[in-house]
Amino acid sequence: PDCNGISKSRYHALVCWLWNARITLPDEKFREGIFTIDINDMSCTNFQVSALSSIPSPSQPGTNPSLNLDLKGMSATCTGKYDVSGIGMSGNVVASVSSSKGPLHLQFDVTSAPLSEFKKYNNQDISGRGSQGDNPNDKMNLPFPSKVTVSSCESKLSVQDLKFTGSASAKIIDLFSGAISKQVTSALNGAVCPLIKSGA
């Protein structure tokens, strides 16, 4: 995405925030037979979204409005290092991740508060007629968005491809690729939503 230019897209800030976000995954150790492989310094970044759809939920008496947002066609790249203990095999590992099992779903709740400071910032009412003869209580009670929180988040990212560079043999890779892919998928899905909630 063009995150250096000016975009009129409604969700441009979210798209660029995801692109620049980085998730660090914990180091892991896997054993298979006589072999042990360590995966270290794994991190995921460059989260991309191919399409977004939003469905607003109007507020009911006594409740605040919300917005449901689906991030479709999401993808990312995870990179790290591997080392096979005892046999001198090491190099880099690259995992290609996508949301093939469904979109990343977010629900934003919008909290409103009375616009009690209306006169302080604007001497006119909403219609622009001026404040003379207006009921100040009408302005004081105008609902105004004051806070947005992520109340629900569901991530369905999964590893689609895993590549090893360096001295690893095909047989060694076959032993561990399934377990590593499963662990990266689990760790990434467990970290995406907390990251989004912390940044919202």
Backbone hydrogen bonds, N-H to C=O, Kabsch-Sander energy under -0.5 kcal/mol:
donor,donor_aa,acceptor,acceptor_aa,energy
3,C,1,P,-1.4
7,S,5,G,-0.5
12,H,9,S,-1.3
15,V,11,Y,-2.4
16,C,12,H,-2.4
17,W,13,A,-2.1
18,L,14,L,-2.3
19,W,15,V,-2.0
20,N,16,C,-1.9
21,A,17,W,-0.9
23,I,44,C,-2.8
24,T,22,R,-0.5
25,L,23,I,-0.5
25,L,42,M,-2.9
28,E,39,I,-2.3
30,F,37,I,-2.8
32,E,35,F,-2.7
35,F,32,E,-2.1
37,I,30,F,-2.8
38,D,83,D,-2.6
39,I,28,E,-3.0
40,N,38,D,-0.6
40,N,81,K,-2.7
43,S,79,T,-2.3
44,C,23,I,-2.8
45,T,77,T,-2.2
46,N,19,W,-1.2
46,N,21,A,-0.6
47,F,18,L,-1.2
48,Q,75,S,-2.8
50,S,72,K,-1.7
51,A,72,K,-1.6
53,S,70,D,-1.8
55,I,68,N,-2.6
57,S,66,S,-3.3
63,T,60,Q,-2.9
66,S,57,S,-1.9
67,L,108,F,-2.5
68,N,55,I,-2.5
69,L,67,L,-0.5
69,L,106,L,-3.3
70,D,53,S,-2.8
71,L,69,L,-0.5
71,L,104,L,-2.7
72,K,51,A,-2.8
72,K,70,D,-0.8
75,S,48,Q,-2.0
76,A,97,V,-2.0
77,T,45,T,-2.1
78,C,95,A,-2.8
79,T,43,S,-2.5
80,G,93,V,-2.2
81,K,40,N,-2.9
82,Y,91,G,-2.3
83,D,38,D,-1.6
84,V,89,M,-3.3
85,S,36,T,-2.5
85,S,83,D,-0.8
87,I,84,V,-1.2
88,G,84,V,-0.5
89,M,84,V,-0.9
90,S,88,G,-0.5
91,G,82,Y,-1.8
92,N,165,T,-0.8
93,V,80,G,-2.2
94,V,163,K,-2.8
95,A,78,C,-3.2
96,S,161,D,-2.7
97,V,76,A,-2.6
97,V,95,A,-0.5
98,S,158,S,-2.3
99,S,74,M,-2.0
100,S,98,S,-0.6
101,K,156,K,-0.8
102,G,99,S,-1.4
104,L,71,L,-2.2
105,H,103,P,-0.7
105,H,154,E,-2.3
106,L,69,L,-3.0
107,Q,152,S,-2.4
108,F,67,L,-3.1
109,D,149,T,-3.0
110,V,65,P,-2.6
111,T,109,D,-0.6
111,T,147,K,-3.4
113,A,144,F,-2.0
115,L,142,L,-2.0
116,S,114,P,-2.1
118,F,115,L,-1.4
120,K,117,E,-0.5
121,Y,117,E,-1.1
121,Y,118,F,-0.8
122,N,118,F,-2.0
128,G,125,D,-1.7
131,S,123,N,-0.8
134,D,131,S,-1.8
138,D,135,N,-1.4
139,K,135,N,-1.0
140,M,136,P,-2.4
141,N,137,N,-1.6
142,L,139,K,-1.4
144,F,113,A,-1.8
146,S,111,T,-3.5
147,K,111,T,-1.5
149,T,109,D,-2.3
151,S,107,Q,-2.2
151,S,149,T,-0.9
152,S,107,Q,-1.3
154,E,105,H,-2.3
158,S,98,S,-2.2
160,Q,96,S,-3.2
161,D,96,S,-1.4
163,K,94,V,-2.9
165,T,92,N,-2.9
167,S,90,S,-1.8
173,I,169,S,-2.2
174,D,170,A,-2.4
175,L,171,K,-1.3
176,F,172,I,-1.2
176,F,173,I,-0.5
177,S,173,I,-2.5
180,I,176,F,-2.6
181,S,177,S,-2.5
182,K,178,G,-2.1
183,Q,179,A,-2.1
184,V,180,I,-2.7
185,T,181,S,-2.3
186,S,182,K,-2.1
187,A,183,Q,-2.8
188,L,184,V,-2.5
189,N,185,T,-2.2
190,G,186,S,-1.7
191,A,187,A,-0.7
191,A,188,L,-1.0
192,V,188,L,-2.1
193,C,189,N,-0.7
195,L,191,A,-1.8
196,I,192,V,-2.3
197,K,193,C,-2.8
198,S,194,P,-2.0
199,G,195,L,-1.4
200,A,196,I,-1.1
